[in-house]
C-alpha cells in the first residue's frame, strides 16, 4: 500500500511538471504570436490553466515531502502525548478541509460540464477540462492527508524538517 501511495504522489508531481512545461510552451507561443502573427488563440488562458493544474497536482507531493508551510510555534514546545494529540487534531482538521475542497472541486467540474460552461476568453475552452486537474489534485491531496493522519495515529509518521526553513536572514 505504501508503494502505491508514494507512486500516486509521484505521478501527480510528474503531471504537475508536465503542466509547468505546458505553461512555458504557452507563454512562448504567445510571445511568438505577438511578433510573427501566427494566429495562436488563447495562449494566455492556456498558460493560466497549466499553471493552476501544476499548482493543484503538486499539493500532495509537497505535503508528503514536508515542504508545506507549517506553523510549529506550539508544536515545538509540546512533547510526548500532547504533541501526538495536537498533531492528530491538526491533521484531522486538515483532512476535513481537504475533503470539502475535493468535494467542491469535483462538483464545480461536474457543474461546468453539465451547464456547458466555456471560457470567456477567445479560446472558448469548456471549463470542465482545466477544472479536472484541480479536482484530481484536491483528491490526491485528500488521500495524502488521510495517509498522514493514519500514520500519525499509528505512531509511524515521520516529520522531516526543511533545511531552508532553518536559515535566518
C-alpha positions, 0 to 999 in steps of 0.5 A: 500500500505504501508503494502505491501511495508514494507512486500516486504522489509521484505521478501527480508531481510528474503531471504537475511538471508536465503542466509547468512545461505546458505553461512555458510552451504557452507563454512562448507561443504567445510571445511568438504570436505577438511578433510573427502573427501566427494566429495562436488563440488563447495562449494566455488562458492556456498558460493560466490553466497549466499553471493552476493544474501544476499548482493543484497536482503538486499539493500532495507531493509537497505535503508528503515531502514536508515542504508545506508551510507549517506553523510549529510555534506550539508544536515545538514546545509540546512533547510526548502525548500532547504533541501526538494529540495536537498533531492528530487534531491538526491533521484531522482538521486538515483532512476535513478541509481537504475533503470539502475542497475535493468535494467542491472541486469535483462538483464545480467540474461536474457543474461546468460540464453539465451547464456547458460552461466555456471560457470567456476568453477567445479560446472558448475552452469548456471549463470542465477540462482545466477544472479536472486537474484541480479536482484530481489534485484536491483528491490526491491531496485528500488521500495524502492527508488521510495517509498522514493522519493514519500514520500519525495515529499509528505512531509511524509518521515521520516529520522531516524538517526543511533545511531552508526553513532553518536559515535566518536572514 
